[in-house]
């Protein structure tokens, strides 16, 4: 069958399309292979098969790639590592955890609370987690450093249940599940949220797809730290627990190649294949495990399937003619889901009954024994063997595909049901059956006393199983998850490092992008601080003028540069190195944000501060990867986000999908993002210095911030820093840049970023042509001015007996008379953010609507945010007040041909498009 046909998800297609011209000879070859396996084991047989395939390829024998294997365990029984733990103890407290996790969610759903939760995910994945907790996940105090574990978001009740068993949480804490304000001090967040539980969770994962993406780049970041000599991470593993439904997210699969290309064998994906997503089967007509096996293998990963528990081993040994494996291969996931919602008798008839040979295999088994044929993800021996093989595998990342039952053990109302993900509470009968299944020593009377408050269970710290559990964690380096924010000291740059920003560009023109790059270069040269910077640039370094970093800082590549570079003779040659400082994800904004997140949280994950500086086309930042930035905020990432080629009219020729007119608004929705739109290099110097002080200085109140600066590609003469610069105004968002030079009717021009020079020019024209006196204010941050204003309003609202604090922008404009014209190269809503805090009459100019390709002058004239539009808008407001001639606005429109896009003169044509 070809790919896409009915059974392509089941079989590899090795023999399906070819006739067998000599069955007798075929049987002899198969018999020889069977004898080899019998006498020398599967490992030797694997080598022989690989050698034959290699030889077949050399002889041009067309052997298709084997993307899927039979629907059985990857690791043969004879190659399974023996389980080293105490099975009885581990079974006991795993049962306690499954009970407490379900009870916690059930109690949170009582009528007076009703905050919900998820029961079934952890119930099905408990074995997958517990094998890790007992034998693999290393805590922060492990000799080689702790592992990083990305827990599946909906399984969070299980992690709380374990923390309760370990004594890290109390019953009162468990009762605070999803009540983060009303039970403050004893509250548990719904999902892994480091910002909400900063000493517990490390990685936010419940925004589907971002967990796998961030785990890949976390593994890369570990190697980056190691290869740059900043920390020995050679003994640390990254684990990501994912759902099979989650793997349909583009982010879940779209970055697998990086892990394979960089041989990230420190990375392990564990995909909980319960065959169900939120509403129904993941692949009812197909086989998601087979699909994922093919996908990961094709992406260059090591694949381990854990399909069946140990109870199936004897049956598979009896399957000499392959009839059982054939049924396993051909049964679609929808049927497998149905089997687990029915009974042993149903499985006997509908699964084993498909073939007389398989029906005979189970003739001596009772219906209960058939029902107890477990799936592999519930067998700690099979899971242990898979984890051990994964951690010992070298050269590739590993994915473990573990088959489970969603809602396992919760009873017939839950197990394998389509609605099980949304089911949040158990009936009294469910509770009793669940208790019996887990053998929890809770009486009927206790359950009947209050069905909404069944008791938690803990056998006491002296119980032998609890002592064993604590010993296992101590041996592995302490509790997991745990987040520590203490880090090595970082020496911030000296004041002289910022001199390049203060000097301006002299007689030369330089865009703010180039002013930023020059400052970044000096920061990276700082002998103490420079090594901490991690520049992250998708495939646009040359656009931003950052190719100057290639030969000195070099591009990070763990394999180095094993080719002869085409531009090797150039001064700015492309240079890769294992110790390279630049992270270059390619055309890959999602990966770049994941790299930014990993680097920006290294202070907590590894105790080694990194300052990520992510530079990108501004249109492709918050619009494309806003959810990933939200996860970065949740993980308390620190760093700088640079939206280059900013503005809707400044990028000129690129057009609609490149023309950014709204990123400050999108950034404003993220509480951790501090947004600036600077006009000059010296403003950027102060902003970046302030950002570093707030992130890593000694006197900061809130360190967990991301600074977003928009910079432009239009060159202007960068002025030197004024002698009496209002630095506080630069940082807080507005300062008086150019006071009026004449007396006359007064107006105020507020401008940001690239529009500041237009405002300066408008000031001149208003004075020379209309005798109007205009002050020009540089607004470095509309967003921060709004936040400050809203905070002042909130303070006044809650403290009516106190004098109200005046917002900073209102303070700055005190005494500034006349109407205000606010302008930027963004949509009008950006400067409109501060309207309510400005007592003056207020008008906004901006670039609303879709962008397009044209000259800067024409685009600005079209959007009416250019120099002459500022002039006309000021005259209109002054005319209404009777402060200039009533006919002045019409005369100005005619004089400057404001309705003619070809008459625009604002800006220049320099800079890269």
Residue, then its C-alpha position, 0 to 999 in steps of 0.5 A: x500500500x502506498x502512503x495515504x492508503x487505508x493501511x499505510x499507518x499499520x505496516x511498513x510496506x516491505x512485502x505488501x506490493x511484491x509477489x513471492x515467486x518462491x515461497x519455499x526459499x522464503x521460508x528457508x531464509x525466515x527459518x535461518x533468521x529465527x535460528x539466529x535469534x534463537x541461538x545468538x539473540x536479537x542483538x546479533x540478529x539486528x547486526x546481521x540484518x543491518x549488514x544485509x540492508x547495507x549490502x543490498x543498498x550497495x548492490x542497488x537492491x531497492x529496499x524501502x526505508x522501514x519507517x514502522x515496525x510491528x505493533x510490539x515492544x521495541x526492546x525484546x524480552x531478552x534485552x530488557x534491563x532487569x528492574x532494580x527497585x522494590x516492586x511491592x513498595x513502589x506499587x503501594x505508594x504509586x496507588x496512594x498517589x493515584x488516589x490522592x491526585x484523584x481525590x484532590x481534583x474531586x474535592x476541588x469540584x465540590x459545589x461551593x468551589x467548582x474549580x475543576x481539574x483533570x483526573x484521567x491523565x495522571x491516572x493513566x500516566x502514573x507508572x510513566x512518572x513513577x519509574x522516572x521519579x524512583x530511578x531516573x529523574x535527578x534532583x538539583x543536588x545530584x553530583x552532575x546537576x539535576x535533570x530538567x523535566x517537562x511534565x505534561x500539564x494535565x497531569x499536575x495533580x500527580x506531581x502534587x500528590x507525590x509532593x504530599x507523600x514526600x512531605x513537601x505539601x500538606x492536606x491544606x495545600x492540596x485543598x488549595x488546588x486552583x484557588x490561588x488567591x482565595x487560599x493564598x499561602x496554601x494554593x496550588x496552580x492548575x498546571x505547571x506555572x513557575x510564575x505562580x509557584x516559583x519554588x516548585x515548577x520549572x517549566x510551563x507546559x500546558x499550552x500544547x506544543x510549547x513544551x516539546x519545543x522548549x524541551x528541545x531547545x533546553x537540551x540544546x541550551x545545556x550543550x551550549x553552556x557546556x561547549x562555551x565552558x560556562x557549566x559542565x552539563x554533560x551528565x544532565x538529561x532533559x525529559x519531556x512528557x507529552x500527550x499523543x494528541x498534543x503531537x498534532x500541534x505544529x510546534x510539537x513536531x516542527x523542530x524535531x530536526x534540530x534535536x537530531x541534527x545536533x545529536x542531542x542524546x541528552x533529550x528524551x521524549x516520553x509520549x503517553x499514547x492513551x490513544x485519546x485527545x480531549x474529545x475522542x480518539x487521536x486516530x480512530x481509524x489509524x494507529x497514532x503510535x505507528x504514525x509517530x514512530x515513522x515521523x520520529x524515525x524519519x526525523x532522525x530520532x531513536x524510537x522505543x515503543x512500549x506497547x504491551x505489558x509482561x502478561x503478553x510475553x508468553x502469548x507473543x512467544x506462542x505466536x509462531x505463525x504471526x497471527x497475533x501480531x497480525x491482529x495487533x497490527x491491523x486493529x485500529x486505535x478506535x477499537x483498542x479504545x473500545x476494548x478498554x471500555x468493555x470487558x475481558x469477554x468482549x476482548x476475547x470475542x472481538x480481538x482474539x476471536x478474529x483468528x482461530x489460532x489466537x482464540x485458542x491461545x487464550x482458551x485457558x485464560x479467564x475473562x479476568x485474566x484477559x482483562x488484566x493483559x496490561x498495556x506497556x505504559x502500565x508495566x514498570x518493568x517495561x517502562x524501566x527498560x525503555x528509560x534505561x535504554x534511552x538514557x544509555x543511547x548515544x548519538x540521537x535523541x530518544x522518543x519513548x512511545x508508551x501505550x496506556x489507558x486514559x483514566x486507568x483504574x478509575x473504573x468503567x465510567x472513566x477508563x477509555x471513555x471519550x469524555x474522560x478528559x472533562x470528567x472531574x468528580x467521582x460518584x460514591x460507587x466510583x470512589x469505592x471501586x477505585x479504592x478497592x482497585x488501589x487497595x487504599x485503607x479507607x472505609x465505606x463509612x469514611x467515603x459515605x460521610x461526605x462524598x465531596x470530601x473523601x479523605x486523602x491517604x498517607x501511611x505516615x513517614x515511618x511506613x517502610x514504603x515511604x522510607x524507601x521512596x525518600x531514600x530513592x529521592x535522596x539517592x537521586x539528588x532531592x525532590x523533583x520538580x524544584x526551581x531554584x532562583x539563586x545563581x552565580x554573581x554577574x558583574x554588570x557592564x561599566x558605565x564606559x561600555x555605554x559610551x558608544x551609544x552616547x556619542x551619536x554618529x557624528x556626520x554619518x547616518x545610522x539607523x537605530x538598528x545599527x546603533x543598537x548593534x554597535x552597543x551590543x558589540x561593546x557589551x559583548x566585549x566587556x571582559x566580565x560581562x560579555x560572556x553572559x550575552x547569548x545573541x539569538x538571530x533567525x536567518x536575518x543577521x546580515x539584514x540587521x548588520x550583525x554579520x560583523x559578529x560572525x568572525x569574532x563571536x562565531x555561530x554556535x554549532x556543536x559540530x563546528x564548521x566541517x566545510x570550506x566556506x564560500x565566503x572564507x576570504x571575506x572579512x565578515x565570513x560565516x564562521x561556525x564553532x562549538x564554542x560559538x556565542x551566536x545562536x542562529x536557529x535559521x528561518x525559525x522564529x518559534x525555535x528562536x523564542x524557545x532558545x530565548x526562553x532556555x537562555x533567559x532562564x539559565x539563571x534558575x535552571x543552571x544557576x548560570x545567568x545568560x542574557x539572551x538578546x533575540x533580534x528579529x523582524x518585528x512583524x514576526x515577533x509577538x504576532x507569530x510567537x505570542x503564545x511562546x512569549x507568554x510561556x517565557x513570561x510564565x517561566x520568568x525569562x529575563x532578556x532583551x527582545x529586539x524588534x528590528x525593521x520596525x514600523x509600518x512605513x519604514x520597511x518600504x519595499x517588503x509590503x503587507x506581511x512584513x510591515x509592523x504597525x501593531x507589535x507594541x499593542x501585542x506586547x502590551x498584553x504580556x505583563x512581563x514585557x517592558x516595551x520601548x520605542x526609542x528614537x536615538x542610540x543614547x536612549x537605547x543605552x539608558x534603556x538597556x542599562x536600566x533593563x540589566x539593572x532591573x534583571x540582575x542589579x542589587x536593588x531590583x524589586x521585579x527581576x523577571x522581565x523581558x525588555x522589548x525594543x523596536x528599532x528601525x532600518x532608516x538611517x538618520x544622523x544619531x545625535x549625541x546625548x544632550x548634556x542635561x538629558x532627563x534620564x528618568x523621563x527616558x526610562x519612564x517613557x517621556x521627556x522633553x526633547x526639543x522645546x519650542x524656539x519661538x513664541x506663538x500659539x502653543x502645541x505639543x508634539x509627542x512622537x516615538x521611534x522613527x517619527x521623532x525626526x518628523x516631529x522635529x521637522x514639523x516643529x520647524x515648519x510650524x514655526x517658519x510657515x505658521x508662527x506656531x510654537x511647538x514643543x517636541x517630546x520623545x515618547x520612549x514608551x507609550x506602553x509604560x506610560x499607560x501602565x503607570x497611569x493605570x496603576x495610579x488610577x488603581x491606587x486612587x480607587x483603593x485609597x480614596x482617603x489619600x491624595x491621588x498620585x499623578x501619573x508620570x506622563x501627566x506630571x511631565x506635561x504639566x504646564x505644557x499648554x496647547x493641543x497635543x498631536x501624538x504620532x508614531x509609525x504604528x496604528x493610532x491605538x498605540x499613542x492612544x493608550x495614554x489619551x486619558x492621562x493627558x488633560x490637553x486636547x489630544x489627537x493621534x496620527x498613525x498607520x492604520x490598516x494593512x501595510x504595502x510596498x512603496x517608498x517611505x515618503x509615499x507610505x507616510x503621506x498615504x497614512x497621514x502620519x508624516x511631517x506635513x500631516x503633523x503640521x496640518x493636524x496641529x493647525x486644525x486644533x489651533x484653528x478650532x480654538x481660534x488661535x490661528x486663522x480659521x482658513x489655515x488648515x485648508x491652506x496647509x493641505x493645499x500648500x503641502x499637497x496633503x492628498x497627493x501621495x506623490x508629494x510626500x517628502x518625509x524620510x529617506x531611502x537609505x537602509x536595507x529593505 
